[in-house]
Amino acid sequence: MATLKSTKYVLSVTFGDYKNTIGGVAKVVATHQEMFNKAGVSYICIFPFNISNRKHKKNNRYWGVIVDGELEQVCSTEQVINFLFDLGNRGIMCECIHVHHLLYVNIEELSAIIRSLSAYVFFYIHDYYTICMSTKLICDDGCLCERDFLDNEKCHSCRYYSESIVFRSRFVSFVAEFKNRISFIAPSDACKKWFLKQYKEYEDKIIVVYHQTLEGEYKIPERTNNRIKVGYVGVPIAAKGWEQFKKLYYDYQENQKLEFVYFSSLIDTSVDIRHVQVNFQESLSAMQDALRREHVDYVILWSVWPETYSYTYYESYCAGCCVITNLVAGIWQIKFVK
Protein backbone atom coordinates (compact mmCIF):
# COMPACT_ATOMS: atom_id res chain seq x y z
CA MET A 1 0.00 0.00 0.00
CA ALA A 2 1.15 3.55 -0.69
CA THR A 3 2.92 5.66 1.88
CA LEU A 4 0.66 8.41 3.18
CA LYS A 5 1.69 12.02 2.67
CA SER A 6 0.68 12.97 6.20
CA THR A 7 0.66 11.73 9.77
CA LYS A 8 -3.13 12.00 9.86
CA TYR A 9 -5.90 10.96 7.51
CA VAL A 10 -9.64 10.90 6.89
CA LEU A 11 -11.27 7.55 6.12
CA SER A 12 -14.06 7.90 3.56
CA VAL A 13 -16.64 5.29 2.54
CA THR A 14 -18.71 5.46 -0.63
CA PHE A 15 -20.33 3.13 -3.17
CA GLY A 16 -17.79 3.28 -6.01
CA ASP A 17 -14.52 4.57 -7.39
CA TYR A 18 -15.11 8.32 -7.23
CA LYS A 19 -12.19 8.91 -9.61
CA ASN A 20 -14.01 7.11 -12.41
CA THR A 21 -17.68 7.83 -11.80
CA ILE A 22 -19.97 10.79 -12.29
CA GLY A 23 -22.66 12.32 -10.12
CA GLY A 24 -22.98 14.49 -7.05
CA VAL A 25 -21.64 11.99 -4.51
CA ALA A 26 -18.46 11.40 -6.50
CA LYS A 27 -17.97 15.15 -6.87
CA VAL A 28 -18.37 15.73 -3.12
CA VAL A 29 -15.81 13.01 -2.34
CA ALA A 30 -13.38 14.35 -4.96
CA THR A 31 -13.78 17.85 -3.52
CA HIS A 32 -13.14 16.58 0.01
CA GLN A 33 -10.01 14.76 -1.11
CA GLU A 34 -8.65 17.92 -2.71
CA MET A 35 -9.59 20.02 0.32
CA PHE A 36 -8.02 17.70 2.90
CA ASN A 37 -4.88 17.13 0.84
CA LYS A 38 -4.38 20.90 0.57
CA ALA A 39 -4.72 21.09 4.36
CA GLY A 40 -1.99 18.47 4.78
CA VAL A 41 -4.34 15.60 5.63
CA SER A 42 -4.29 12.34 3.68
CA TYR A 43 -7.53 10.92 2.31
CA ILE A 44 -8.24 7.19 2.24
CA CYS A 45 -11.41 6.14 0.45
CA ILE A 46 -12.79 2.61 0.45
CA PHE A 47 -15.66 1.32 -1.67
CA PRO A 48 -17.26 -2.13 -2.12
CA PHE A 49 -15.54 -4.06 -4.89
CA ASN A 50 -17.34 -6.81 -6.76
CA ILE A 51 -14.89 -9.62 -7.47
CA SER A 52 -17.58 -11.82 -9.04
CA ASN A 53 -20.12 -11.28 -11.78
CA ARG A 54 -22.98 -11.03 -9.33
CA LYS A 55 -25.27 -8.09 -9.89
CA HIS A 56 -25.61 -7.36 -6.17
CA LYS A 57 -22.46 -6.70 -4.20
CA LYS A 58 -23.84 -6.37 -0.68
CA ASN A 59 -22.45 -9.69 0.53
CA ASN A 60 -18.96 -8.88 -0.63
CA ARG A 61 -16.10 -8.57 1.82
CA TYR A 62 -13.77 -6.78 -0.55
CA TRP A 63 -12.97 -3.11 -0.92
CA GLY A 64 -11.24 -0.95 -3.46
CA VAL A 65 -8.79 1.35 -1.67
CA ILE A 66 -7.92 4.83 -2.96
CA VAL A 67 -5.17 6.75 -1.19
CA ASP A 68 -4.89 10.48 -1.92
CA GLY A 69 -6.58 10.04 -5.29
CA GLU A 70 -4.66 6.96 -6.44
CA LEU A 71 -6.32 3.54 -6.64
CA GLU A 72 -4.01 1.23 -4.70
CA GLN A 73 -5.46 -2.26 -4.54
CA VAL A 74 -8.40 -4.47 -3.64
CA CYS A 75 -8.45 -5.68 -0.03
CA SER A 76 -10.57 -7.91 2.14
CA THR A 77 -12.14 -6.39 5.24
CA GLU A 78 -9.39 -7.97 7.36
CA GLN A 79 -6.70 -6.47 5.14
CA VAL A 80 -8.27 -3.01 5.40
CA ILE A 81 -8.36 -3.32 9.20
CA ASN A 82 -4.73 -4.50 9.28
CA PHE A 83 -3.67 -1.63 7.01
CA LEU A 84 -5.33 0.94 9.28
CA PHE A 85 -3.93 -0.78 12.37
CA ASP A 86 -0.43 -0.60 10.87
CA LEU A 87 -0.89 3.11 10.19
CA GLY A 88 -1.79 3.64 13.85
CA ASN A 89 1.30 1.75 14.98
CA ARG A 90 3.38 4.14 12.88
CA GLY A 91 1.73 7.16 14.48
CA ILE A 92 -0.54 7.91 11.52
CA MET A 93 -3.94 8.53 13.05
CA CYS A 94 -7.48 8.68 11.69
CA GLU A 95 -8.94 12.16 12.26
CA CYS A 96 -12.52 11.19 11.39
CA ILE A 97 -14.61 8.81 9.29
CA HIS A 98 -16.91 10.02 6.50
CA VAL A 99 -19.64 7.62 5.39
CA HIS A 100 -20.96 9.00 2.11
CA HIS A 101 -23.15 6.14 0.95
CA LEU A 102 -24.20 2.60 1.84
CA LEU A 103 -25.22 1.51 -1.66
CA TYR A 104 -23.63 -1.93 -2.31
CA VAL A 105 -21.99 -1.76 1.13
CA ASN A 106 -22.07 -4.76 3.44
CA ILE A 107 -22.98 -2.94 6.66
CA GLU A 108 -21.63 -5.69 8.90
CA GLU A 109 -18.23 -5.52 7.20
CA LEU A 110 -18.19 -1.73 7.39
CA SER A 111 -19.06 -1.90 11.08
CA ALA A 112 -16.04 -4.13 11.67
CA ILE A 113 -13.78 -1.54 10.05
CA ILE A 114 -15.25 1.36 12.03
CA ARG A 115 -15.04 -0.73 15.20
CA SER A 116 -11.29 -1.02 14.70
CA LEU A 117 -10.94 2.78 14.92
CA SER A 118 -11.89 5.26 17.61
CA ALA A 119 -12.48 8.23 15.28
CA TYR A 120 -15.77 10.11 15.09
CA VAL A 121 -18.19 9.19 12.28
CA PHE A 122 -19.90 11.73 10.04
CA PHE A 123 -22.68 10.22 7.95
CA TYR A 124 -23.52 12.28 4.86
CA ILE A 125 -27.07 12.16 3.51
CA HIS A 126 -26.78 12.66 -0.24
CA ASP A 127 -30.13 11.27 -1.36
CA TYR A 128 -33.06 9.18 -0.08
CA TYR A 129 -31.21 5.86 0.25
CA THR A 130 -31.57 5.80 4.05
CA ILE A 131 -35.33 6.07 3.52
CA CYS A 132 -35.93 3.95 0.42
CA MET A 133 -33.86 1.85 -1.98
CA SER A 134 -35.21 4.09 -4.73
CA THR A 135 -32.73 6.89 -4.10
CA LYS A 136 -34.82 9.46 -6.00
CA LEU A 137 -38.16 8.33 -4.52
CA ILE A 138 -39.33 7.20 -7.96
CA CYS A 139 -41.75 4.26 -7.72
CA ASP A 140 -41.37 1.23 -9.96
CA ASP A 141 -44.16 2.61 -12.16
CA GLY A 142 -41.95 5.61 -12.92
CA CYS A 143 -44.00 8.07 -10.87
CA LEU A 144 -42.82 10.17 -7.95
CA CYS A 145 -43.62 8.63 -4.58
CA GLU A 146 -46.36 10.53 -2.77
CA ARG A 147 -44.55 10.39 0.57
CA ASP A 148 -40.94 10.59 1.66
CA PHE A 149 -41.11 7.86 4.30
CA LEU A 150 -41.96 4.15 4.23
CA ASP A 151 -45.61 3.32 4.64
CA ASN A 152 -47.06 -0.19 4.32
CA GLU A 153 -50.40 0.98 2.95
CA LYS A 154 -48.73 3.03 0.23
CA CYS A 155 -45.58 1.01 -0.42
CA HIS A 156 -46.56 -2.67 -0.09
CA SER A 157 -46.96 -3.18 -3.85
CA CYS A 158 -43.70 -1.41 -4.76
CA ARG A 159 -40.72 -3.62 -5.56
CA TYR A 160 -38.45 -1.42 -3.42
CA TYR A 161 -40.49 -1.83 -0.24
CA SER A 162 -39.39 -5.20 1.19
CA GLU A 163 -35.69 -4.48 0.62
CA SER A 164 -36.09 -1.01 2.14
CA ILE A 165 -37.62 -2.47 5.31
CA VAL A 166 -34.67 -4.87 5.71
CA PHE A 167 -32.18 -2.08 5.08
CA ARG A 168 -33.86 0.22 7.60
CA SER A 169 -33.43 -2.39 10.33
CA ARG A 170 -29.73 -2.80 9.52
CA PHE A 171 -29.21 0.93 9.28
CA VAL A 172 -30.81 1.59 12.69
CA SER A 173 -28.62 -1.13 14.24
CA PHE A 174 -25.55 0.40 12.60
CA VAL A 175 -26.31 3.83 14.04
CA ALA A 176 -27.12 2.36 17.46
CA GLU A 177 -23.72 0.67 17.67
CA PHE A 178 -21.89 3.96 17.12
CA LYS A 179 -24.47 6.26 18.71
CA ASN A 180 -21.90 7.94 20.95
CA ARG A 181 -19.68 8.94 18.05
CA ILE A 182 -21.86 9.53 15.02
CA SER A 183 -23.55 12.60 13.53
CA PHE A 184 -25.49 13.16 10.31
CA ILE A 185 -24.75 15.88 7.80
CA ALA A 186 -27.46 17.04 5.40
CA PRO A 187 -26.63 19.29 2.42
CA SER A 188 -29.83 21.31 2.75
CA ASP A 189 -32.61 22.16 5.18
CA ALA A 190 -35.11 20.29 3.00
CA CYS A 191 -32.97 17.14 3.12
CA LYS A 192 -32.76 17.37 6.91
CA LYS A 193 -36.53 17.72 7.15
CA TRP A 194 -37.19 14.67 4.96
CA PHE A 195 -34.65 12.56 6.85
CA LEU A 196 -36.22 13.40 10.21
CA LYS A 197 -39.67 12.36 8.98
CA GLN A 198 -38.31 8.82 8.86
CA TYR A 199 -35.83 9.07 11.75
CA LYS A 200 -37.18 11.47 14.37
CA GLU A 201 -34.93 9.86 16.97
CA TYR A 202 -31.86 11.42 15.31
CA GLU A 203 -33.03 15.01 15.58
CA ASP A 204 -30.21 15.95 17.97
CA LYS A 205 -27.60 14.29 15.74
CA ILE A 206 -28.12 16.07 12.43
CA ILE A 207 -26.80 19.39 11.13
CA VAL A 208 -26.92 21.14 7.77
CA VAL A 209 -23.63 21.80 5.97
CA TYR A 210 -23.81 23.08 2.41
CA HIS A 211 -21.41 21.52 -0.07
CA GLN A 212 -20.30 24.92 -1.33
CA THR A 213 -20.09 28.58 -0.40
CA LEU A 214 -20.26 31.52 -2.77
CA GLU A 215 -17.09 33.55 -3.15
CA GLY A 216 -16.21 36.53 -5.33
CA GLU A 217 -18.33 37.77 -8.20
CA TYR A 218 -18.74 37.15 -11.91
CA LYS A 219 -19.46 39.91 -14.39
CA ILE A 220 -21.62 38.66 -17.24
CA PRO A 221 -20.03 39.69 -20.56
CA GLU A 222 -21.96 41.76 -23.08
CA ARG A 223 -24.04 39.76 -25.52
CA THR A 224 -22.39 39.27 -28.92
CA ASN A 225 -25.12 37.13 -30.46
CA ASN A 226 -28.80 37.79 -30.84
CA ARG A 227 -29.85 34.19 -30.28
CA ILE A 228 -30.94 33.13 -26.80
CA LYS A 229 -28.91 30.12 -25.71
CA VAL A 230 -30.82 27.52 -23.68
CA GLY A 231 -28.86 24.81 -21.88
CA TYR A 232 -29.42 21.49 -20.17
CA VAL A 233 -26.91 20.74 -17.43
CA GLY A 234 -25.97 17.30 -16.14
CA VAL A 235 -26.61 13.66 -16.95
CA PRO A 236 -29.21 13.28 -19.74
CA ILE A 237 -31.72 11.05 -17.93
CA ALA A 238 -35.48 11.25 -17.45
CA ALA A 239 -35.25 11.86 -13.68
CA LYS A 240 -33.28 15.05 -14.35
CA GLY A 241 -35.77 16.43 -16.90
CA TRP A 242 -34.06 15.28 -20.09
CA GLU A 243 -37.35 14.30 -21.75
CA GLN A 244 -38.78 17.77 -21.13
CA PHE A 245 -35.66 19.42 -22.53
CA LYS A 246 -35.78 17.26 -25.66
CA LYS A 247 -39.44 18.15 -26.18
CA LEU A 248 -38.62 21.83 -25.81
CA TYR A 249 -35.88 21.46 -28.41
CA TYR A 250 -38.05 19.63 -30.95
CA ASP A 251 -40.90 22.10 -30.46
CA TYR A 252 -38.67 25.14 -31.05
CA GLN A 253 -35.70 23.92 -33.09
CA GLU A 254 -36.86 25.95 -36.11
CA ASN A 255 -36.97 29.15 -34.06
CA GLN A 256 -34.00 31.19 -35.23
CA LYS A 257 -33.98 33.21 -32.01
CA LEU A 258 -33.16 30.15 -29.89
CA GLU A 259 -30.12 27.89 -29.66
CA PHE A 260 -30.10 24.66 -27.62
CA VAL A 261 -27.10 22.87 -26.13
CA TYR A 262 -26.58 20.27 -23.43
CA PHE A 263 -23.60 20.00 -21.09
CA SER A 264 -22.68 16.56 -19.81
CA SER A 265 -19.97 13.93 -19.59
CA LEU A 266 -22.41 11.53 -21.26
CA ILE A 267 -23.76 11.73 -24.82
CA ASP A 268 -27.29 10.84 -25.92
CA THR A 269 -26.71 9.57 -29.46
CA SER A 270 -30.44 9.51 -30.19
CA VAL A 271 -30.67 13.31 -30.43
CA ASP A 272 -29.10 15.92 -32.69
CA ILE A 273 -28.82 18.59 -29.99
CA ARG A 274 -25.36 20.12 -29.76
CA HIS A 275 -23.35 18.57 -26.95
CA VAL A 276 -20.56 20.12 -24.89
CA GLN A 277 -18.37 17.59 -23.10
CA VAL A 278 -17.96 18.43 -19.40
CA ASN A 279 -16.27 16.25 -16.80
CA PHE A 280 -15.56 17.35 -13.22
CA GLN A 281 -12.82 14.71 -13.05
CA GLU A 282 -10.75 17.04 -15.23
CA SER A 283 -11.64 20.14 -13.21
CA LEU A 284 -14.06 20.62 -10.31
CA SER A 285 -15.19 23.89 -11.94
CA ALA A 286 -15.58 22.34 -15.42
CA MET A 287 -19.34 22.89 -15.68
CA GLN A 288 -19.28 26.47 -14.46
CA ASP A 289 -16.40 27.25 -16.83
CA ALA A 290 -18.19 25.64 -19.80
CA LEU A 291 -21.41 27.59 -19.15
CA ARG A 292 -19.46 30.83 -18.99
CA ARG A 293 -17.47 30.01 -22.10
CA GLU A 294 -20.64 29.21 -24.06
CA HIS A 295 -22.45 32.32 -22.77
CA VAL A 296 -25.58 30.37 -21.83
CA ASP A 297 -28.59 32.57 -21.06
CA TYR A 298 -31.10 30.07 -19.64
CA VAL A 299 -30.65 26.67 -18.01
CA ILE A 300 -33.49 24.17 -17.70
CA LEU A 301 -33.30 22.22 -14.41
CA TRP A 302 -36.47 20.14 -14.52
CA SER A 303 -35.87 17.24 -12.14
CA VAL A 304 -38.99 15.17 -11.56
CA TRP A 305 -37.94 14.36 -7.98
CA PRO A 306 -37.13 16.64 -5.01
CA GLU A 307 -33.35 17.02 -5.11
CA THR A 308 -31.52 17.12 -1.79
CA TYR A 309 -28.85 19.37 -3.29
CA SER A 310 -28.25 20.73 -6.78
CA TYR A 311 -24.67 21.23 -7.93
CA THR A 312 -26.03 22.16 -11.35
CA TYR A 313 -28.03 25.02 -9.89
CA TYR A 314 -24.99 26.58 -8.22
CA GLU A 315 -22.91 26.04 -11.35
CA SER A 316 -25.57 27.74 -13.46
CA TYR A 317 -25.98 30.59 -10.99
CA CYS A 318 -22.22 31.21 -10.85
CA ALA A 319 -22.14 31.35 -14.65
CA GLY A 320 -24.77 34.09 -14.68
CA CYS A 321 -27.52 31.89 -16.13
CA CYS A 322 -31.21 32.33 -15.48
CA VAL A 323 -32.56 29.02 -14.13
CA ILE A 324 -35.97 27.67 -15.11
CA THR A 325 -37.21 24.92 -12.80
CA ASN A 326 -40.35 23.46 -11.23
CA LEU A 327 -41.76 23.14 -7.73
CA VAL A 328 -41.15 19.39 -7.51
CA ALA A 329 -37.38 19.71 -8.03
CA GLY A 330 -37.05 21.67 -4.80
CA ILE A 331 -34.40 23.96 -6.27
CA TRP A 332 -36.48 27.02 -5.47
CA GLN A 333 -35.88 26.30 -1.76
CA ILE A 334 -32.11 26.69 -2.06
CA LYS A 335 -30.47 29.15 0.29
CA PHE A 336 -27.21 30.90 -0.41
CA VAL A 337 -24.24 30.70 1.92
CA LYS A 338 -21.47 33.25 1.49
N, C-alpha and C positions, 0 to 999 in steps of 0.2 A: 504494500500500500504506500501511497505517496507520503512524503514528509510534509507536515503542515507548516504553513508560513508563519504561524503564530503560536503562542503558548496558551491560547484559549480559542474556543470554537463554539459555534451554534450548530446543533443537530436539527435538521429539517426533514420532515416526512411528507411525501406527496404521492400521487398515484402513478407518475411516469417520469421519464427522463425529460426534465424541463428544458434541457439544451436542444432537444429535437422535437418538441411539441409546440402547438400553438394554443392560444386561449388565455383567459385572464389569470388563471391559477399559475400557469407557467411563467407569465410575465411578472407576477408578484414575487415568485420565488427567485427569478433571475434578478429582479431589482434588489431583493434582500441580499442576495449573494454579492452583488456589486457594492451595495452600501456597507455591509459588514467588512468586506475585504478592504475597502478604502479606510475603514476605521481600525484596521490592523487586527481584525478577528477572522479566523478561518471559518469556512462554511462547508459542513458535511451534509449532503442530502442523500437520503436513502429512499428507494421506491420499490414496490413489489415487482419481481422479475419472473416472468413465466418461462420456465425451462422446458415445458412440454407444449403440446399443441392444443391443450385444453382452452376452451373459450373463457372459462371463469378461472381466475387466479387466486381466489380468496383462501384456498387451502395451502397455497405455496409457502415455503419457509425460506425463500431466497429473495435477496435484495440486490438491486443495482446500487452501487456506491459512487457518488460524485463528490470529489474533494476540490473545493475552490474552482468549480467550473469544469473540471476534467473528470470524465468517466474513468474510474479506476478498475473495478472488477465486479464480479457477481459473487456474493457471499451468502452463506447460510446465516440464520439468526445467531447461532453460536459463534460464528466467525465475526459477525458484526459486534457482538458483545465483547469478544476477546480483543478485537481491535480497539474499541473504546476503553476497555480496561487497561490495555497496554499504554494508551495515550495518558491515562491518569497516572500510571506508574512513572511516566516520564515527566510529570508535572504539567501536562497539557490538559486543561480542565474544560468541561462543558459549562458554558455560561447559561444557556437555556435551551429548551426544546420547543421547536415550532411544528405543530401538526397541522398541515395544510389541507389534507384530504384523506379520507378513509376508503375511497373507491379502490377496489381490488385488494385492499390491505387485510391481512389476517390479523384481527385485533388481538388475539391471544399472543401471537408472535411479537407484535409491536409492544404489548404490555411487558413482555419479558425484557425487551431492550430498554424500555423506560425504567423498569424496575432496577436495572443494573446501574442507573445513574441517580444522582440526588438533585439534579437541576430542575428548575421550575418549568412547567409545561404551559405553553400558550397555544390554544386551539383556535385556528382561524376558520370562520364560517364564510365560505366563498359562494355557496349556493344552498339548495334545499336538501342536500343529501342526508343531513342529520334528521330530516323530517320524513322524506320519502325517497325511494330509490330513483324516482323520476326527478332528476336534479333541477329541472325547469318547471316542475309541477304540471307537466303536460300528460294527460291521461292517455291510455293506450288507444283511444279513439281519435287522438290528435287534438282534442279540445283542452283548453285550460281548466285545471281543477278548480272547483268552486270554493274550496277551502284550503288553507295552508297548514292544516294539521290532519293527522290520521283520524278517520271516523269510520267505524264499521258499516253504518248504514249507507254512507256515501261510497266507501272505497271497496266493499267486499267483492265486487265484480271486476275490479281492476287488477290486471296481472302484476302490478307492482306491490299490491297490498300485503300479501303474505310474507314476502321477503322483507318488506319494510318493518313489519311487526317484529320479526326475528332480529333484524339489525338494531332496532330501538332497544331491545332488551340487552344486547351485547354492548351497545353504546353507553347505556345507563350504568352498566356494571363497570365499564372501563373508566368512566368519570368518577364513580364511587371509589374505586381503588386509589385514585390519585387526587381525591377531593381536597386534600390539604395543600396541594401544590399545582393546581390547575386553574386557569382562567380562560374565558372565551373572548375573542376579538371579532367584532362585526365591522364590516366596512361602511355601514350606513345605519342611520336610525331605523329605517324601515326594516332592514335585515334583522336588527336586534328585536324589534317588535314581533316579527314573524317567528323568530326562534323561541321567544318566551311564550308564545301561544302554545307551543308544544312542550316546552320545558320551563314551566314557571319556577320550579325549584332552583334554577340557576340564576335567578334575577340578581343576586348579589355577586355573581361571578363574571358578569359580562360587561364589557365596555366597548365604545365605538372608537375606532381608529381609522381614519380615512387613508386610503392607499397613497394619496398624493396631496401636496399642498401647491397652491398657486404662487408663483414667484415671477417678479418682473412684469413686463408688458410687451405686447406685440402690436405694432402699428400696421394696419391693413394697407397694402399698397394700392395706389390708384388703379382703377379698372382700365385695362388696355383692350378689352374685347367686349363687344355688345351682347354676346350670348351669356345667358345665365347658366352657370355650371352647377349641376345637381349631382351629389355624390352619395354612394352607399359605402359604409365603412365597416369592415370586419368580415367574418366568415360568411360566405353566401349560402345560408341555410334558412329553411322556412321559419324556424323559431326566432330568428333575428330580423324577419321582415323582408327576406329576399324575394318572395313571391309578389309582395306588394310593390317592391321597387321595379321588378321586371314588368309588371302590369303598367306601372306609370310610364316606363320607357316605351313600351309598345303602343300605348295610347297617344304618346306625344313625340315619338321619334321623328315625325315629319315637321315638327315645329322648329323653324330655323332660329328661334330666339332661345332655345334650350339645348344644352349639351349634357349628356349623361356619362358618368364614369364610376366604376367601382374599384375600391381600394382593398386589397386582400392578399394574403400569402397563397390562397387557393384560387384556382381558375375554374369557372363554370363554362365548359366547352359547348354547352347547349345554347348559349346566347351570343349575340354579336355586339354586346355592350363593351365599350373600351375598358380595358383592365389595366390598373397600375399595380405592379408587384410591390408589396410592403411586407417586411418581416422584422419583427422586433428583435429577433435573434441577431440581426446585423447591427441594430441600433435601437435602444429603448425608446428613442424619440422618432422612430422611422415614420409612423403614421402621421404625427403632427407635422413633420417636415414635408412629407409628401402632399398633404392637404395645402400647406402654405405654398409649396412650389407650383401646384396646379391651380392655385387661386380659386378654390372651390367656394361658391357662394352659399349653397344650401346643402345640408346633409340630412338624409332620411334615416332616422333611427326608429324603426317600427317593430320592435320586439313584441311578440305575442304572449310573453310571460313577464311577470314583474321582476326585473333585474335587481339583484342585491347591490350591484355596483356597476357603473358603466365607464370603462376606460375610454371607449369610443366617444362618449359625450365630452369628456375632458379634453381629449385630443382634438375634437372638432371645435370646441370652445376656444382652445388656445391657438387655433389656426384662424380664428376670426370668422368661423362659419355660423350661419343661422341654422339652428337645429329644429327639424320638424319631427314630432313624436306623437305618441298617443297616451291616454291615461293608464292603460294596462301596463305599459313598459315601466312605469314608475320613475322615469328619468326626471319628470317635472318636480319630483320631491327632493332632488339633489341640493345639498347645501354646499357652499363654497368655504374652504378653509385656506386662509392666507398665512 
